[in-house]
């Protein structure tokens, strides 16, 4: 577990977690996408297409984003909101603390968690190694197809492949990611454990306010 936790933290969280939004290991090489064909609109194709588009944008606007981190954050937020099911993921992170919670409180927590993650890890996107690649290995339906698990590998030069899996579900007629697992370590479980103690002591709104203020931070370490 120590090794896995280190790898989860060492792989930039904006690359591992926000892979859900395409902010993940680059898929800029045609042979990688061609090796894993998928019909239009499938979860695995969304992962591949989004990551390609995001990598190309990061490369094209790297100087602009480096000079103006506000533009980088706006870009990340747009991508994050497009394909990540923030409120559903937030309910899973809240766990038993979220039972009976209002949609407004859950949204407050979801927004604060996303903002904390982007502030802490967003700049690491500028350090992406463009020679990283990702390979989609499989797409597995779960619970009768209500959930799909997309299994992939990060391919690194001079290093072992790093398995990264995405759990996706239909929301608003679109496939959206609600959990990301790096070497079997779940984003949802990691942050559920982290926020369990604060949520035992304070309300969801109070914890969200501390996240937003920066006195409490979401971290994978």
SULBEL-V947617 format. One record per residue. N is the residue number from 1. RES is the residue in one small letter. PSI is psi in radians with two decimals (none if undefined). NEAR is the number of other ideal C-beta (glycine too) atoms within 8 Angstrom. Layout:
BEGIN
n->(N:N)
res->(RES:RES)
psi->(PSI:PSI)
near->(NEAR:NEAR)
END
This chain:
BEGIN
n->(1:2:3:4:5:6:7:8:9:10:11:12:13:14:15:16:17:18:19:20:21:22:23:24:25:26:27:28:29:30:31:32:33:34:35:36:37:38:39:40:41:42:43:44:45:46:47:48:49:50:51:52:53:54:55:56:57:58:59:60:61:62:63:64:65:66:67:68:69:70:71:72:73:74:75:76:77:78:79:80:81:82:83:84:85:86:87:88:89:90:91:92:93:94:95:96:97:98:99:100:101:102:103:104:105:106:107:108:109:110:111:112:113:114:115:116:117:118:119:120:121:122:123:124:125:126:127:128:129:130:131:132:133:134:135:136:137:138:139:140:141:142:143:144:145:146:147:148:149:150:151:152:153:154:155:156:157:158:159:160:161:162:163:164:165:166:167:168:169:170:171:172:173:174:175:176:177:178:179:180:181:182:183:184:185:186:187:188:189:190:191:192:193:194:195:196:197:198:199:200:201:202:203:204:205:206:207:208:209:210:211:212:213:214:215:216:217:218:219:220:221)
res->(x:x:x:x:x:x:x:x:x:x:x:x:x:x:x:x:x:x:x:x:x:x:x:x:x:x:x:x:x:x:x:x:x:x:x:x:x:x:x:x:x:x:x:x:x:x:x:x:x:x:x:x:x:x:x:x:x:x:x:x:x:x:x:x:x:x:x:x:x:x:x:x:x:x:x:x:x:x:x:x:x:x:x:x:x:x:x:x:x:x:x:x:x:x:x:x:x:x:x:x:x:x:x:x:x:x:x:x:x:x:x:x:x:x:x:x:x:x:x:x:x:x:x:x:x:x:x:x:x:x:x:x:x:x:x:x:x:x:x:x:x:x:x:x:x:x:x:x:x:x:x:x:x:x:x:x:x:x:x:x:x:x:x:x:x:x:x:x:x:x:x:x:x:x:x:x:x:x:x:x:x:x:x:x:x:x:x:x:x:x:x:x:x:x:x:x:x:x:x:x:x:x:x:x:x:x:x:x:x:x:x:x:x:x:x:x:x:x:x:x:x)
psi->(-0.63:-0.76:-0.76:-0.71:-0.69:-0.75:-0.65:-0.67:-0.63:-0.67:2.04:2.23:-0.58:-0.35:-0.71:-0.95:-0.88:0.15:-0.50:-0.56:0.06:-0.07:1.24:-2.95:2.25:2.55:1.07:-0.15:2.21:-0.62:-0.46:-0.85:-0.69:-0.50:-0.24:1.16:2.56:2.49:2.77:2.49:0.06:2.73:-0.75:-0.64:-0.65:-0.74:-0.82:-0.82:-0.76:-0.76:-0.65:-0.82:-0.75:-0.76:-0.80:-0.69:-0.75:-0.73:-0.76:-0.53:0.31:-0.82:-0.71:-0.78:-0.59:-0.68:-0.51:1.67:-0.37:-0.71:-0.62:-0.79:-0.69:-0.71:-0.82:-0.76:-0.72:-0.77:-0.73:-0.78:-0.42:-0.62:-0.11:2.22:1.41:-0.81:-0.70:-0.75:-0.68:-0.71:-0.67:-0.70:-0.72:-0.54:-2.30:-0.43:-0.32:-0.05:2.16:-0.03:2.56:2.72:-0.58:-0.74:-0.70:-0.76:-0.69:-0.78:-0.76:-0.79:-0.74:-0.68:-0.79:-0.75:-0.69:-0.75:-0.75:-0.69:-0.67:-0.65:-0.11:-0.70:-0.38:-0.32:-0.53:-0.24:0.18:2.39:1.94:-0.16:-0.06:2.58:2.81:2.51:2.16:2.18:-0.69:2.84:1.95:2.11:2.47:2.57:0.87:0.35:-0.01:-0.50:2.53:2.34:2.07:2.02:2.29:3.03:2.38:2.19:2.02:2.45:2.22:0.25:2.83:2.60:2.53:2.03:2.30:2.16:2.58:2.33:2.23:2.65:2.85:2.28:2.08:0.55:0.16:2.64:2.22:2.59:2.42:-0.15:2.57:2.35:2.12:2.05:0.69:-0.05:2.05:2.36:-0.82:-0.85:-0.66:-0.84:-0.44:-0.76:-0.73:-0.70:0.02:-0.86:-0.88:-0.65:-0.34:-0.46:-0.41:2.91:2.86:-0.75:-0.66:-0.75:-0.71:-0.72:-0.68:-0.65:-0.77:-0.63:-0.29:-0.04:-0.30:2.33:2.48:2.20:2.53:-0.19:none)
near->(4:5:6:11:11:8:12:14:10:5:11:10:14:14:14:14:12:16:16:15:15:14:14:15:13:12:12:8:7:5:6:13:10:7:7:11:4:9:5:4:6:10:11:11:11:12:16:15:9:12:16:13:9:13:13:9:9:12:8:6:10:9:6:8:14:8:5:8:9:6:10:13:11:8:11:15:10:8:14:15:7:7:13:14:10:12:10:11:14:14:10:11:13:15:8:5:11:12:5:3:10:5:6:6:12:15:10:11:15:12:11:13:15:12:10:14:14:13:9:10:12:13:8:11:14:10:7:12:6:8:5:11:12:17:11:13:7:7:12:7:8:9:6:4:7:7:10:13:12:13:11:14:11:13:10:10:4:3:6:4:9:12:11:15:10:15:13:13:12:8:8:5:4:7:12:14:14:13:11:14:12:13:9:7:11:9:10:11:8:11:11:12:7:8:12:10:6:10:11:6:5:7:6:14:8:8:15:14:9:11:15:10:7:8:4:9:7:9:7:9:4)
END
